[in-house]
Amino acid sequence: MRRRKVAVAAGCCLSFFLGTLLNVFFIPGFDPHQQPPPPPPPPRRGVTPAFAGSPLYWPGEDRESQRLELARQIRERYEELLRYQKHQAPAAAARRLVRPLERRLMDLAPPRTSSEQTLRLEKGKAPQADSRGGSDPEAKIDLSLNPPLLGCRDIHNVTSLHYLGSGYTKAVYRVVLNRTLAVALKSVDFGGHDIENCVKQYAALEACYRLASYKIVKEMILLQRLQHANILQLYGYCYQDSNDIPDTLTAITELGSPLEMIQLLQTSWEDRFRICLSLVRLLHYLAHSPLGSVTLLDFRPRQFVIVDGELKVTDLDDASIEESSCTSNRDCFIEFPARNFTLPCSVEGRCRNMNEKRNLYNAYRFFFTYLLPHSAPSSLRPLLDMIVNATGELHWGIDETVAQLERVLHLYKSGTYLQNTTRMPKAGGQNANICTAAGSNQDKDFIMLGTVQMHSKRPSLL
């Protein structure tokens, strides 16, 4: 009996010893001969320790390939700027009258010195091509604003500086010039998504800044070339040294109020219709602009502002005039979160009206569905419903859409919508053909119906 107890105790001790030994030798990641890891190499010059430890940091020979890749991206974006600069605004736009606000800006701006004038390139003059047949990307791209408005001298002594917001590339500030004029300043955000990701990958702050700044230059070119009441005005720009980087760019633009959809839904139908009408007039201009059909690739309410009750687009760095090429209709596929469309491929090998239709559907899903029908006058609801449905299905182009909204405006301003509405067209009904091209005889007869019995209170829209 005693021997059995000793044997059991010895077995327990042996089991405990073997279990402990197995746990020590087979624990995950344990190696008795493992050496401590070597200390990380010191970061290269110009690379912060945080960026050097990034998985995108490539030491050795791969650094050269990364440098060449970044240089390729800079050249491609620079050549895109040159393509936009080659397009000239029509003579009518070039000879447009100077607005009162522009005269005010010219009064604020001090006269340019001769040395400053020599820095300005002739309008439309492109940089010289290099031996490889391309153009060397330049840090400073002169836009030759005519008339010259605001520059570096005007923003050295600003007051009431307020940060408004930022996106992937830019930061926007509100400042007051000479204690009288409020403007917006746009510059590259060094803490933004584009700069941070680029520096993590390429470890070249100055080159990454140049790549990002070209997006601001592109936006400035478009603001200069596209002259329309619903496009933000460019007042000027400034190149100056900042953050150890030469020739950092600041754009000076018109100031607007951010578009807040929740607040907009609480306004009157008249104000909301005015916003939609401004948007459609803008899209009509973009479809027939001097640069060709322009599409807004980043089409969101935050890309627009309100200036004196009018909608204006403020962010054009993601706009494009490139038309998609195709060999068949299958290549003309537009994908949205809720709907997909296939457009026809033209005989020229281009997707027909793709830029226009993309803008129009985005206007439908971000603006029309929320702003047009809600609390609209009952007599205008059938026509508004037809507009919303036709744009949501892309049955109409921008020309027909703007004509229909202009008709709504005429009915509202004239007060005809207050009268007998038995002849108002119903969406999808047999009377829908009443809403044809603007100015038809049938519409004229309809608009004149009951105008003698006008109410004394007249609409104030526009």
C-alpha positions as CSV (number, residue, x, y, z in Angstrom):
1,M,0.0,0.0,0.0
2,R,2.8,2.3,0.9
3,R,4.7,1.5,-2.3
4,R,1.5,2.3,-4.3
5,K,1.2,5.8,-2.7
6,V,4.9,6.5,-3.5
7,A,4.5,5.4,-7.1
8,V,1.4,7.6,-7.5
9,A,3.2,10.6,-6.0
10,A,6.2,10.0,-8.3
11,G,4.0,9.8,-11.3
12,C,2.3,13.1,-10.5
13,C,5.7,14.8,-10.0
14,L,6.9,13.4,-13.3
15,S,3.8,14.5,-15.2
16,F,4.1,18.0,-13.8
17,F,7.7,18.2,-14.8
18,L,7.1,17.0,-18.3
19,G,4.1,19.3,-18.8
20,T,6.2,22.3,-17.7
21,L,9.0,21.3,-20.0
22,L,6.7,20.9,-23.0
23,N,5.1,24.3,-22.3
24,V,8.5,26.0,-22.2
25,F,9.8,24.5,-25.4
26,F,6.6,24.7,-27.5
27,I,5.1,28.0,-26.5
28,P,4.4,30.0,-29.7
29,G,7.2,32.3,-30.7
30,F,9.8,30.8,-28.3
31,D,13.3,30.0,-29.6
32,P,16.0,29.4,-27.0
33,H,18.7,30.3,-29.6
34,Q,16.9,33.4,-30.8
35,Q,19.0,36.6,-30.9
36,P,17.5,40.0,-30.0
37,P,16.4,41.9,-33.0
38,P,18.9,44.4,-34.4
39,P,18.1,48.1,-33.8
40,P,16.3,49.7,-36.7
41,P,18.6,51.7,-39.1
42,P,18.6,55.4,-38.7
43,P,16.0,57.2,-40.9
44,R,17.3,58.8,-44.1
45,R,17.6,62.4,-44.4
46,G,14.2,64.0,-45.0
47,V,12.3,61.0,-43.6
48,T,10.6,61.2,-40.3
49,P,10.9,58.1,-38.0
50,A,7.1,57.6,-38.2
51,F,7.3,57.5,-42.0
52,A,10.5,55.3,-42.0
53,G,8.7,52.6,-40.1
54,S,5.8,52.6,-42.5
55,P,5.2,49.4,-44.6
56,L,5.3,51.6,-47.6
57,Y,8.8,52.8,-46.9
58,W,11.2,51.2,-49.5
59,P,14.9,51.3,-48.7
60,G,17.8,50.7,-51.0
61,E,17.4,50.5,-54.8
62,D,13.6,50.5,-54.5
63,R,13.9,54.2,-53.4
64,E,15.0,55.2,-56.9
65,S,12.0,53.5,-58.5
66,Q,9.7,55.2,-56.1
67,R,11.3,58.5,-56.9
68,L,10.7,57.9,-60.6
69,E,7.1,56.9,-60.0
70,L,6.4,60.1,-58.1
71,A,8.1,62.1,-60.9
72,R,5.9,60.4,-63.4
73,Q,2.7,61.4,-61.5
74,I,3.9,65.0,-61.3
75,R,4.6,65.1,-65.0
76,E,1.2,63.6,-65.9
77,R,-0.7,66.1,-63.7
78,Y,1.4,69.0,-65.0
79,E,0.6,68.0,-68.6
80,E,-3.0,67.9,-67.7
81,L,-2.8,71.5,-66.6
82,L,-1.2,72.5,-69.9
83,R,-4.1,70.8,-71.7
84,Y,-6.6,72.9,-69.8
85,Q,-4.6,76.1,-70.3
86,K,-4.6,75.6,-74.1
87,H,-8.4,76.1,-74.2
88,Q,-9.3,79.8,-74.6
89,A,-12.4,81.4,-73.4
90,P,-14.7,82.8,-76.1
91,A,-14.2,86.5,-77.0
92,A,-17.4,87.4,-75.4
93,A,-16.2,86.1,-72.0
94,A,-12.8,87.7,-72.5
95,R,-14.4,91.1,-73.1
96,R,-17.0,90.8,-70.3
97,L,-17.7,93.9,-68.3
98,V,-15.9,94.3,-65.0
99,R,-18.3,93.6,-62.2
100,P,-18.6,96.2,-59.4
101,L,-17.0,93.7,-57.0
102,E,-14.1,93.3,-59.3
103,R,-13.6,97.1,-59.5
104,R,-13.6,97.1,-55.7
105,L,-10.9,94.4,-55.7
106,M,-8.9,96.4,-58.2
107,D,-9.1,99.4,-55.9
108,L,-7.9,97.4,-52.9
109,A,-5.0,95.9,-54.8
110,P,-1.9,98.2,-54.9
111,P,-0.3,98.9,-58.3
112,R,2.2,96.2,-59.4
113,T,5.9,97.1,-59.6
114,S,7.9,96.5,-62.8
115,S,9.7,93.6,-61.2
116,E,6.3,91.9,-60.5
117,Q,5.1,92.5,-64.0
118,T,8.2,90.8,-65.5
119,L,7.3,87.7,-63.6
120,R,4.0,87.4,-65.4
121,L,4.0,85.3,-68.6
122,E,2.1,86.2,-71.7
123,K,-1.4,84.8,-71.6
124,G,-1.5,81.3,-73.0
125,K,2.2,80.9,-73.3
126,A,3.2,77.3,-72.5
127,P,6.5,76.3,-70.9
128,Q,9.3,75.3,-73.3
129,A,9.5,71.6,-74.1
130,D,12.5,69.6,-73.2
131,S,14.5,67.3,-75.4
132,R,12.3,64.3,-74.5
133,G,9.3,66.0,-76.2
134,G,7.5,66.9,-72.9
135,S,7.4,69.9,-70.7
136,D,9.4,70.3,-67.5
137,P,7.0,70.6,-64.6
138,E,7.3,74.1,-63.1
139,A,6.7,75.0,-59.5
140,K,5.0,78.4,-60.5
141,I,2.3,78.4,-63.1
142,D,1.2,81.9,-64.0
143,L,-2.5,82.3,-64.9
144,S,-2.2,85.9,-66.2
145,L,-5.5,87.0,-64.7
146,N,-7.1,89.8,-66.6
147,P,-7.8,92.1,-65.0
148,P,-5.2,91.5,-62.3
149,L,-7.0,91.5,-58.9
150,L,-5.4,90.3,-55.7
151,G,-2.0,88.9,-54.9
152,C,0.6,88.4,-52.2
153,R,0.7,92.0,-51.0
154,D,-3.1,91.9,-50.4
155,I,-3.0,88.9,-48.0
156,H,0.0,89.8,-45.9
157,N,-2.1,91.9,-43.5
158,V,-5.4,90.0,-43.1
159,T,-7.7,90.1,-40.2
160,S,-10.4,87.8,-38.8
161,L,-8.7,84.6,-39.9
162,H,-11.0,81.6,-39.4
163,Y,-10.5,78.0,-40.4
164,L,-13.5,76.8,-42.5
165,G,-12.7,73.2,-43.3
166,S,-10.5,70.9,-45.3
167,G,-10.7,67.9,-47.6
168,Y,-8.2,65.4,-49.0
169,T,-6.0,68.1,-50.5
170,K,-7.0,71.6,-49.5
171,A,-7.6,73.7,-46.4
172,V,-9.9,76.7,-46.6
173,Y,-9.8,79.8,-44.5
174,R,-11.9,82.9,-44.2
175,V,-10.1,86.2,-44.0
176,V,-11.0,89.9,-44.2
177,L,-8.9,92.2,-46.4
178,N,-8.4,95.8,-45.4
179,R,-11.1,95.3,-42.8
180,T,-13.8,95.5,-45.5
181,L,-13.8,92.5,-47.9
182,A,-14.2,88.9,-46.8
183,V,-12.6,86.3,-49.1
184,A,-11.7,82.6,-49.0
185,L,-8.1,81.4,-49.0
186,K,-7.3,77.9,-50.3
187,S,-4.0,76.2,-49.8
188,V,-2.6,72.7,-49.6
189,D,-3.3,71.0,-46.3
190,F,0.0,69.6,-45.0
191,G,-1.9,67.4,-42.6
192,G,-4.4,66.2,-45.3
193,H,-4.9,62.8,-46.8
194,D,-3.0,63.5,-50.0
195,I,0.2,64.9,-48.4
196,E,0.4,62.3,-45.6
197,N,-0.1,59.3,-47.9
198,C,2.4,60.6,-50.4
199,V,5.1,61.4,-47.9
200,K,4.6,58.0,-46.2
201,Q,5.1,56.3,-49.6
202,Y,7.8,58.5,-51.3
203,A,9.4,60.3,-48.4
204,A,9.7,63.5,-50.4
205,L,7.8,66.4,-48.9
206,E,8.5,69.0,-51.5
207,A,7.7,66.8,-54.5
208,C,4.5,65.6,-52.7
209,Y,3.5,69.2,-52.2
210,R,4.1,70.0,-55.8
211,L,1.8,67.1,-56.8
212,A,-0.9,68.3,-54.5
213,S,-0.6,71.9,-55.4
214,Y,-1.3,71.1,-59.1
215,K,-4.8,70.2,-58.1
216,I,-5.3,73.8,-56.8
217,V,-3.8,75.1,-60.0
218,K,-6.2,73.0,-62.0
219,E,-9.1,74.4,-60.0
220,M,-7.8,78.0,-60.6
221,I,-7.6,77.4,-64.3
222,L,-11.1,76.1,-64.5
223,L,-12.4,79.0,-62.3
224,Q,-10.7,81.4,-64.8
225,R,-11.9,79.6,-68.0
226,L,-15.4,78.9,-66.9
227,Q,-17.3,82.2,-66.5
228,H,-20.8,81.6,-65.1
229,A,-23.0,83.1,-62.4
230,N,-23.1,79.8,-60.6
231,I,-19.3,79.2,-60.5
232,L,-17.2,80.7,-57.7
233,Q,-15.1,83.7,-58.8
234,L,-11.3,83.6,-58.6
235,Y,-9.9,86.8,-57.3
236,G,-6.2,86.1,-57.4
237,Y,-3.4,83.9,-56.1
238,C,0.0,84.1,-54.3
239,Y,3.2,82.2,-54.5
240,Q,5.4,82.5,-51.4
241,D,7.9,80.4,-49.4
242,S,6.4,78.4,-46.5
243,N,7.4,75.4,-44.4
244,D,10.8,75.2,-46.0
245,I,9.1,74.7,-49.4
246,P,9.6,77.4,-52.0
247,D,6.7,78.8,-54.0
248,T,3.8,77.5,-52.0
249,L,0.5,78.4,-53.5
250,T,-2.6,80.2,-52.0
251,A,-5.7,80.8,-54.1
252,I,-7.9,83.8,-53.3
253,T,-11.6,83.2,-54.2
254,E,-15.1,84.5,-53.5
255,L,-16.5,83.5,-50.1
256,G,-19.7,81.6,-49.7
257,S,-21.7,79.9,-47.0
258,P,-21.5,76.0,-46.8
259,L,-24.5,74.2,-48.2
260,E,-26.2,72.5,-45.3
261,M,-28.9,70.1,-46.6
262,I,-30.7,69.8,-43.2
263,Q,-31.0,73.5,-42.9
264,L,-32.0,73.8,-46.6
265,L,-34.9,71.3,-46.1
266,Q,-36.3,73.6,-43.5
267,T,-36.5,76.6,-45.8
268,S,-39.4,77.6,-48.0
269,W,-40.1,75.7,-51.3
270,E,-39.3,78.9,-53.1
271,D,-35.7,79.0,-51.7
272,R,-35.3,75.3,-52.5
273,F,-36.5,75.7,-56.0
274,R,-34.1,78.5,-56.5
275,I,-31.2,76.3,-55.5
276,C,-32.3,73.6,-58.0
277,L,-32.8,76.1,-60.7
278,S,-29.3,77.5,-60.1
279,L,-27.9,74.0,-60.2
280,V,-29.6,73.1,-63.5
281,R,-28.4,76.3,-65.1
282,L,-24.9,75.5,-64.0
283,L,-25.1,72.0,-65.4
284,H,-26.4,73.3,-68.7
285,Y,-23.4,75.6,-68.9
286,L,-21.0,72.8,-68.1
287,A,-22.5,70.6,-70.8
288,H,-21.9,73.4,-73.4
289,S,-18.8,75.1,-71.9
290,P,-15.9,76.5,-74.0
291,L,-13.8,73.5,-72.8
292,G,-16.4,71.0,-73.9
293,S,-18.7,68.9,-71.7
294,V,-17.4,69.2,-68.1
295,T,-18.3,66.5,-65.5
296,L,-18.0,66.9,-61.8
297,L,-16.5,63.6,-60.6
298,D,-16.8,64.5,-57.0
299,F,-20.4,65.6,-57.0
300,R,-21.6,66.1,-53.4
301,P,-23.4,68.9,-51.6
302,R,-20.2,69.9,-49.8
303,Q,-18.7,70.9,-53.2
304,F,-21.2,73.8,-53.4
305,V,-21.7,77.0,-51.4
306,I,-24.5,79.6,-51.2
307,V,-23.7,83.2,-52.3
308,D,-26.6,85.7,-51.9
309,G,-29.1,82.9,-52.2
310,E,-27.6,81.4,-55.3
311,L,-25.9,78.0,-55.5
312,K,-22.3,78.1,-56.7
313,V,-19.8,75.3,-57.3
314,T,-16.6,75.9,-55.4
315,D,-14.6,72.7,-55.8
316,L,-13.4,72.0,-59.4
317,D,-10.1,70.1,-58.8
318,D,-11.9,66.8,-59.6
319,A,-13.7,68.1,-62.7
320,S,-12.9,66.5,-66.0
321,I,-13.4,67.3,-69.7
322,E,-12.3,63.8,-70.8
323,E,-15.0,61.9,-72.7
324,S,-15.0,58.1,-72.3
325,S,-13.9,56.2,-75.4
326,C,-15.8,53.1,-76.5
327,T,-16.2,50.4,-79.1
328,S,-19.7,49.3,-78.1
329,N,-22.5,50.3,-75.8
330,R,-21.1,47.9,-73.1
331,D,-18.2,50.3,-72.7
332,C,-20.5,53.1,-71.8
333,F,-21.5,51.8,-68.4
334,I,-22.3,54.3,-65.6
335,E,-22.5,52.9,-62.1
336,F,-24.2,54.6,-59.2
337,P,-25.0,53.2,-55.7
338,A,-28.7,52.6,-56.5
339,R,-28.8,52.5,-60.3
340,N,-26.7,51.6,-63.3
341,F,-27.1,52.9,-66.8
342,T,-25.7,52.0,-70.2
343,L,-25.4,54.9,-72.7
344,P,-25.0,54.6,-76.5
345,C,-21.6,54.5,-78.1
346,S,-21.3,57.1,-80.9
347,V,-19.8,56.5,-84.3
348,E,-16.9,58.6,-83.3
349,G,-16.1,56.1,-80.6
350,R,-17.2,58.2,-77.6
351,C,-19.9,57.5,-75.0
352,R,-22.7,59.9,-76.0
353,N,-23.4,62.6,-73.4
354,M,-21.8,60.6,-70.5
355,N,-20.4,63.7,-68.7
356,E,-23.8,65.4,-69.0
357,K,-25.8,62.4,-67.9
358,R,-23.5,61.7,-64.9
359,N,-23.9,65.3,-63.7
360,L,-27.7,65.1,-64.2
361,Y,-28.2,61.9,-62.3
362,N,-26.1,63.2,-59.4
363,A,-28.2,66.3,-59.3
364,Y,-31.3,64.1,-59.1
365,R,-30.0,61.9,-56.3
366,F,-28.5,64.7,-54.2
367,F,-30.8,67.6,-54.8
368,F,-34.0,67.0,-56.8
369,T,-35.5,64.2,-54.8
370,Y,-35.2,66.1,-51.6
371,L,-35.8,69.7,-52.6
372,L,-38.2,69.8,-55.5
373,P,-41.5,68.0,-54.6
374,H,-41.6,68.6,-50.8
375,S,-44.2,71.3,-49.9
376,A,-44.4,72.5,-53.4
377,P,-47.6,74.2,-54.6
378,S,-50.1,71.5,-55.4
379,S,-50.8,72.7,-58.9
380,L,-47.1,72.4,-59.7
381,R,-46.6,69.0,-58.2
382,P,-47.5,67.0,-61.4
383,L,-44.9,68.9,-63.4
384,L,-42.3,68.7,-60.7
385,D,-42.9,64.9,-60.3
386,M,-42.4,64.5,-64.0
387,I,-39.1,66.4,-63.9
388,V,-37.9,64.3,-60.9
389,N,-38.9,61.0,-62.5
390,A,-37.5,61.9,-66.0
391,T,-34.1,62.9,-64.5
392,G,-34.0,59.8,-62.2
393,E,-34.4,57.5,-65.3
394,L,-32.1,59.7,-67.5
395,H,-34.9,60.0,-70.0
396,W,-34.1,63.7,-70.5
397,G,-30.9,65.5,-71.2
398,I,-29.9,68.7,-69.5
399,D,-31.4,70.8,-72.3
400,E,-34.9,69.4,-71.7
401,T,-34.5,69.5,-67.9
402,V,-33.5,73.2,-67.8
403,A,-36.4,74.0,-70.2
404,Q,-38.9,72.3,-67.9
405,L,-37.6,74.1,-64.8
406,E,-37.6,77.4,-66.5
407,R,-41.2,76.7,-67.3
408,V,-42.0,76.1,-63.7
409,L,-40.3,79.4,-62.9
410,H,-42.5,81.2,-65.4
411,L,-45.6,79.6,-64.1
412,Y,-44.7,80.6,-60.5
413,K,-43.6,84.2,-61.3
414,S,-46.6,84.9,-63.4
415,G,-49.0,83.5,-60.8
416,T,-50.7,81.2,-63.3
417,Y,-50.2,78.3,-60.9
418,L,-52.7,79.9,-58.6
419,Q,-55.6,79.6,-61.1
420,N,-57.7,76.7,-62.4
421,T,-55.3,73.7,-62.7
422,T,-57.6,71.3,-64.5
423,R,-55.3,71.4,-67.5
424,M,-52.1,70.8,-65.6
425,P,-50.2,67.8,-67.1
426,K,-50.1,64.6,-65.0
427,A,-46.8,62.7,-64.9
428,G,-47.1,59.7,-67.2
429,G,-50.7,60.7,-68.3
430,Q,-52.1,61.5,-71.7
431,N,-51.7,65.2,-71.0
432,A,-48.0,65.0,-70.4
433,N,-47.4,66.2,-74.0
434,I,-48.5,69.6,-72.8
435,C,-45.0,70.0,-71.4
436,T,-43.0,70.1,-74.6
437,A,-40.4,72.6,-75.7
438,A,-40.6,76.0,-74.0
439,G,-42.3,78.7,-75.8
440,S,-44.8,76.6,-77.9
441,N,-48.1,78.0,-78.8
442,Q,-50.0,75.5,-76.6
443,D,-47.9,76.6,-73.6
444,K,-48.5,80.2,-74.3
445,D,-52.3,79.6,-74.4
446,F,-52.0,77.6,-71.1
447,I,-49.9,80.2,-69.4
448,M,-52.4,83.0,-70.3
449,L,-55.2,81.0,-68.8
450,G,-56.9,82.9,-66.0
451,T,-54.3,85.7,-65.8
452,V,-57.0,88.3,-65.4
453,Q,-58.0,86.9,-62.0
454,M,-54.5,87.2,-60.4
455,H,-54.2,87.3,-56.7
456,S,-52.9,90.5,-55.1
457,K,-50.0,88.7,-53.4
458,R,-47.4,87.9,-56.1
459,P,-44.5,85.4,-55.8
460,S,-41.1,87.0,-55.1
461,L,-38.9,84.2,-56.6
462,L,-36.0,85.8,-58.5
